[in-house]
Amino acid sequence: MMISNLHSSRQIKRVITLFLLVGLAFLFKPLHAQTPEAEKNFQQCKACHNIDGPKLIGPNLAGVEDRHDEAWLIRFIRNSQEVIQSGDPVAVKLFEEYNKIPMPPHDLTDDQIRDMLLYIKNGGKVDPQYASAEPTGGVDEQQALATQIAAEQEAREERLVELERDANRNFGTTFIITLIMLLVVLIDLFVTKVVKARFVHYVLLLVGLSIIGEIMYKEAAALGRQQYYQPEQPVWFSHKIHAGQNQIDCKYCHTAADYSKSAGIPGVGVCMNCHNVVKEGKVTGTEQIAKVVEAWQSGKQIEWVRIHNLPDHVYFSHAQHVNSGKLDCAQCHGEVESMHEVMQVNDLSMGWCLNCHRTTEVQFADNKFYETYEKLHEQFRKGEIKKVTADMVGGADCMKCHY
């Protein structure tokens, strides 16, 4: 009996010892990111955050896993604005502390974010088994990307020429031919008198004058409009890379869009928030970013060329459309995130604006801007109207835009 108990005791000790050894192995195992993907994903954060060192736009990330629990970090990294808008006190405090600069959302899985947090915890180091691996892509990837962009640029230019030809075609030839016809008709009517039936002259005169009148109307209506305008900028700046691939929020650069008449053109200091660290692009190399750095060091602003212009007699407020109307930038400016170089895609004519006002439903309920429209609120509550469009709250009133 004693021998049996002794044997059992030895077995228990062996099991305990095994567990202790396994625990110690995990305890002293060096921290490494699981894959190099963590380093790649962290590049999205690198423009605004250091792991350790001088602060950039956002806080340093060393010890972030100690300051916040993992579930909160996953939510915040994936979509910080969603967490802030939910009223989370920690998120709101961070947002206000760092000048209310929005952090772009990141399309990452929970595992990818955990891997990136482990990469941060390990001081920005990848597991040695991957560190010595040959980099994939590299020069070939950059060349393929540059070729793709060149092809897109060529296709865009061809499309632009076609659009300009179809939408803004010159009526010069038609105008000259019609004038010649009118002169011939008038000469025959009063001098040569080859055609005896005068009604023929009158019909041709009416047709000619109608054609010239239509051409004059179209050309006059097009004055001040610049649809498909795409000027060359002093620095080749790609919205497709910044707003599309990197998902930088429009209001990060155009900071005044929700409270001012103009959305604002960013100063070079805004560019340097990121390009203080990012010195080379995959497409342009160092040449274009060097222009930004040079402007910063010399104290001169980059003279960007304005693309979207309205006549002087037209009043337009970004604040009213973005903040009160809750419109998305793309509704007027097109899908800027797909453009390397921005082009004015809509004609921004009065007819275009009025059509939008007549069809666009405003966010009438729970919108403080429209609290004074008591009659409409009453009709809305009674079910007399199902929706409120912009023209119902003054969007078709001449004095709103011309005063």
C-alpha positions in Angstrom: 0.0 0.0 0.0 2.9 2.4 0.9 4.7 1.5 -2.3 1.6 2.3 -4.3 1.2 5.7 -2.6 4.8 6.5 -3.2 4.5 5.6 -6.9 1.4 7.9 -7.3 3.2 10.8 -5.5 6.2 10.5 -7.9 3.8 10.6 -10.9 2.1 13.8 -9.5 5.5 15.5 -9.0 6.5 14.6 -12.6 3.3 16.2 -14.0 3.8 19.3 -11.9 7.4 19.6 -12.9 6.4 19.3 -16.6 3.9 22.1 -16.3 6.4 24.3 -14.6 9.0 23.7 -17.3 6.4 24.5 -20.0 5.3 27.6 -18.1 8.9 28.8 -17.8 9.5 28.2 -21.5 6.5 30.5 -22.4 7.6 33.0 -19.8 11.1 33.5 -21.1 10.2 33.2 -24.8 11.2 36.5 -26.5 8.3 38.5 -27.9 8.1 38.5 -31.7 5.4 39.5 -34.2 4.0 36.4 -35.8 4.5 37.5 -39.4 6.1 40.4 -41.3 2.5 41.4 -42.2 2.4 43.2 -38.8 5.3 45.4 -39.9 3.5 46.1 -43.2 0.2 47.0 -41.5 2.1 49.2 -39.0 3.2 51.5 -41.9 -0.3 52.9 -41.9 0.3 54.0 -38.3 3.9 55.1 -38.8 3.0 58.5 -40.4 1.3 59.7 -37.2 2.8 57.6 -34.4 6.2 56.6 -33.1 6.5 53.5 -30.9 9.1 55.3 -28.8 10.7 58.7 -29.4 9.4 62.2 -30.3 5.7 62.5 -30.6 4.2 63.0 -34.1 0.6 63.7 -34.7 -0.7 61.1 -32.3 0.6 59.6 -29.0 3.6 57.3 -28.8 2.5 53.7 -28.8 5.0 52.1 -26.4 3.0 50.6 -23.6 -0.3 51.1 -25.3 -1.4 47.6 -24.4 -1.0 48.5 -20.7 -3.0 51.7 -21.0 -6.0 50.1 -22.7 -7.5 46.7 -22.8 -7.2 44.7 -26.1 -10.9 44.7 -27.0 -11.0 48.5 -26.8 -7.8 48.8 -28.8 -9.2 46.6 -31.6 -12.4 48.7 -31.8 -10.5 52.0 -31.7 -7.9 51.0 -34.3 -10.5 49.6 -36.7 -12.7 52.7 -36.6 -11.8 55.4 -34.0 -14.5 57.8 -35.2 -17.2 55.2 -34.5 -15.9 54.8 -30.9 -15.7 58.6 -30.4 -19.2 59.1 -31.7 -20.5 56.4 -29.4 -19.5 58.8 -26.5 -16.7 56.6 -25.1 -15.0 58.9 -22.5 -11.5 57.6 -23.1 -11.8 57.9 -26.9 -13.3 61.4 -26.7 -10.5 62.6 -24.3 -7.8 61.3 -26.7 -9.6 62.9 -29.6 -9.7 66.3 -27.9 -6.2 66.0 -26.5 -4.7 65.6 -30.0 -6.5 68.6 -31.6 -9.5 66.6 -32.9 -7.5 65.2 -35.8 -9.4 62.1 -37.0 -7.6 58.8 -37.3 -8.5 57.0 -40.6 -10.3 53.7 -40.3 -8.3 50.5 -40.9 -9.7 47.5 -42.7 -7.9 44.9 -40.5 -9.1 41.7 -38.8 -8.9 41.1 -35.1 -5.9 38.8 -35.6 -4.1 41.4 -37.7 -4.6 44.0 -35.1 -3.4 41.6 -32.3 -0.3 40.8 -34.4 0.4 44.5 -34.8 0.0 45.2 -31.1 2.5 42.4 -30.4 4.8 44.0 -33.0 4.5 47.3 -31.0 5.0 45.6 -27.7 8.2 44.1 -29.1 9.6 47.6 -30.0 8.8 47.3 -33.7 10.8 44.1 -34.3 9.8 41.1 -36.5 10.5 37.5 -35.7 14.1 36.8 -36.8 13.0 33.8 -38.9 11.3 36.4 -41.2 13.9 39.2 -40.9 16.4 37.5 -43.1 13.9 36.5 -45.7 14.3 38.0 -49.1 11.8 40.8 -49.7 9.1 40.1 -52.2 8.0 42.5 -54.7 10.5 45.4 -54.3 11.6 47.0 -57.5 9.4 44.9 -59.7 6.3 45.8 -57.6 7.2 49.5 -57.9 7.7 49.2 -61.7 4.4 47.4 -62.1 2.6 50.1 -60.1 4.2 52.9 -62.1 3.3 51.2 -65.3 -0.3 50.8 -64.1 -0.5 54.5 -63.2 0.9 55.5 -66.5 -1.7 53.4 -68.3 -4.4 54.9 -66.2 -3.1 58.4 -66.9 -3.1 57.7 -70.6 -6.6 56.3 -70.5 -7.8 59.2 -68.5 -6.4 61.8 -70.9 -8.1 60.0 -73.8 -11.3 60.0 -71.9 -10.9 63.7 -71.1 -10.4 64.6 -74.7 -13.5 62.6 -75.7 -15.5 64.3 -72.9 -14.3 67.7 -73.9 -15.2 67.0 -77.5 -18.7 65.8 -76.7 -19.6 68.1 -73.9 -17.8 71.3 -74.8 -17.5 71.0 -78.5 -16.8 74.1 -80.5 -19.7 75.3 -82.7 -17.3 77.4 -84.9 -17.7 75.4 -88.1 -21.5 75.3 -87.9 -21.6 79.0 -87.1 -19.4 79.9 -90.1 -21.4 77.7 -92.5 -24.7 79.2 -91.3 -23.4 82.7 -91.7 -22.3 81.9 -95.3 -25.7 80.5 -96.0 -27.4 83.6 -94.7 -25.2 85.9 -96.8 -26.0 83.9 -99.9 -29.7 84.0 -99.2 -29.6 87.8 -98.6 -27.6 88.4 -101.8 -30.0 86.3 -103.8 -33.0 87.9 -102.2 -32.0 91.5 -102.9 -29.4 91.3 -105.8 -29.2 88.2 -108.0 -32.9 87.0 -107.5 -32.2 83.5 -108.9 -34.8 81.9 -106.7 -38.1 83.5 -107.6 -40.1 82.1 -104.6 -39.4 84.5 -101.8 -40.8 82.2 -99.1 -37.7 80.0 -99.7 -35.5 82.9 -98.6 -37.7 83.5 -95.6 -37.6 79.9 -94.5 -33.8 79.7 -94.9 -33.4 83.0 -93.0 -35.5 81.7 -90.1 -33.6 78.4 -90.0 -30.2 80.2 -90.1 -31.1 82.7 -87.4 -32.4 79.8 -85.2 -29.2 77.9 -85.5 -27.0 81.0 -84.8 -29.3 81.9 -81.8 -28.9 78.4 -80.4 -25.1 78.5 -80.8 -24.9 81.9 -79.1 -27.1 80.7 -76.2 -25.0 77.5 -75.6 -21.7 79.5 -75.8 -23.1 82.2 -73.5 -24.4 79.6 -71.0 -21.0 78.0 -70.9 -19.2 81.2 -69.8 -17.7 80.8 -66.4 -18.1 77.0 -66.4 -15.1 74.7 -66.5 -16.3 71.1 -66.4 -13.4 68.6 -66.9 -11.0 71.3 -65.9 -7.8 69.7 -64.6 -4.9 72.1 -64.2 -1.3 71.0 -63.7 -0.3 71.4 -60.1 3.1 72.6 -58.7 3.5 69.2 -56.9 2.2 65.9 -58.4 -0.2 65.0 -55.6 -2.3 61.9 -55.9 -5.7 61.8 -54.1 -6.0 58.2 -55.1 -3.0 57.3 -53.0 -3.8 59.7 -50.1 -7.6 59.5 -49.9 -8.0 56.1 -51.6 -5.2 53.8 -50.6 -4.3 55.5 -47.3 -7.9 56.4 -46.5 -7.0 59.9 -45.1 -10.2 61.7 -44.3 -11.0 64.7 -46.5 -11.3 67.0 -43.5 -7.8 66.1 -42.3 -6.5 68.4 -45.1 -9.5 70.5 -45.8 -10.1 71.4 -42.2 -12.7 74.2 -42.7 -15.2 72.2 -44.7 -17.7 71.8 -41.9 -17.6 75.4 -40.5 -16.6 77.8 -43.3 -17.6 79.0 -46.7 -14.5 77.5 -48.2 -13.2 74.0 -47.5 -9.7 75.4 -47.3 -6.4 74.5 -49.0 -4.0 72.8 -46.6 -0.7 74.6 -45.8 2.6 72.8 -46.2 2.7 72.3 -42.4 -0.2 69.8 -42.8 1.8 67.9 -45.4 4.8 67.8 -43.1 2.8 66.1 -40.4 3.3 62.9 -42.4 6.2 63.8 -44.7 8.4 64.7 -41.8 8.7 60.9 -41.7 7.6 59.7 -45.1 10.3 60.9 -47.5 9.8 58.5 -50.5 6.7 57.4 -52.4 6.3 54.1 -54.3 5.3 56.0 -57.5 7.1 59.3 -57.4 10.2 58.3 -55.4 11.7 61.3 -53.6 11.3 64.0 -56.3 7.8 65.3 -55.5 8.0 64.9 -51.7 11.3 66.8 -51.8 9.4 69.8 -53.2 7.1 69.7 -50.1 10.1 69.5 -47.8 11.9 72.3 -49.7 8.8 74.6 -49.4 8.7 73.8 -45.6 12.3 74.6 -45.1 12.2 77.8 -47.1 9.0 79.0 -45.4 7.1 79.4 -48.7 3.7 77.9 -49.2 2.9 75.7 -52.2 0.8 77.7 -54.7 -1.9 75.1 -55.5 -4.1 75.9 -58.5 -7.8 76.0 -57.6 -9.9 73.6 -59.6 -13.6 74.2 -58.6 -14.6 77.8 -59.2 -17.9 79.6 -59.2 -18.8 83.0 -60.6 -18.4 86.0 -58.2 -22.2 86.5 -58.0 -22.8 83.0 -56.6 -22.7 82.4 -52.9 -21.8 78.8 -51.8 -21.1 77.6 -48.3 -19.3 74.3 -47.6 -20.5 74.5 -44.0 -24.1 74.6 -44.9 -23.8 71.6 -47.3 -21.3 69.5 -45.2 -22.4 70.3 -41.6 -26.1 71.0 -42.0 -26.9 69.2 -45.2 -24.8 66.2 -44.3 -23.7 65.8 -47.9 -20.7 63.6 -48.9 -17.9 65.3 -50.7 -18.3 63.0 -53.7 -21.8 64.4 -54.5 -20.2 67.6 -55.9 -16.6 66.6 -56.4 -17.0 63.1 -57.7 -15.0 60.1 -56.6 -11.9 62.0 -55.7 -10.4 58.9 -54.0 -10.1 57.3 -57.4 -8.3 60.2 -59.1 -4.6 60.7 -59.1 -5.1 64.3 -60.3 -8.4 65.9 -59.4 -10.7 67.0 -62.2 -14.0 69.0 -62.0 -16.5 66.3 -63.1 -19.7 68.3 -62.8 -20.5 71.6 -64.5 -21.7 73.3 -61.3 -24.3 75.2 -63.3 -27.4 76.7 -61.7 -29.5 74.0 -63.3 -27.3 71.3 -61.9 -27.6 72.8 -58.4 -31.4 73.3 -58.6 -31.9 69.7 -59.8 -29.9 68.5 -56.8 -31.9 70.7 -54.4 -35.2 69.3 -55.8 -34.2 65.7 -55.4 -31.9 65.6 -52.4 -33.6 64.7 -49.1 -32.2 66.6 -46.2 -31.7 65.1 -42.8 -34.6 67.0 -41.3 -35.3 65.1 -38.2 -32.9 65.5 -35.2 -31.0 68.2 -37.0 -30.7 71.5 -35.0 -30.2 73.5 -38.2 -33.8 73.0 -39.1 -35.5 73.4 -35.7 -37.1 76.7 -36.7 -39.1 75.1 -39.6 -42.1 74.5 -37.3 -44.7 74.1 -40.0 -42.7 71.5 -41.8 -42.0 69.7 -38.6 -45.8 69.6 -37.9 -46.5 68.3 -41.4 -43.8 65.7 -41.0 -45.3 64.5 -37.6 -48.8 64.3 -39.1 -47.6 62.3 -42.0 -48.6 64.9 -44.6 -45.1 64.8 -46.1 -42.9 61.8 -46.2 -39.6 63.6 -46.8 -38.1 67.1 -46.9 -36.0 68.1 -49.9 -33.5 71.0 -50.0 -35.9 73.2 -52.2 -38.5 73.0 -49.4 -36.2 74.7 -47.0 -35.1 77.5 -49.3 -32.9 75.6 -51.8 -34.8 77.1 -54.8 -34.9 80.7 -53.4 -32.9 83.1 -55.6 -31.8 85.1 -52.6 -30.1 82.1 -51.0 -27.3 82.1 -53.6 -27.6 85.6 -55.2 -27.9 88.5 -52.9 
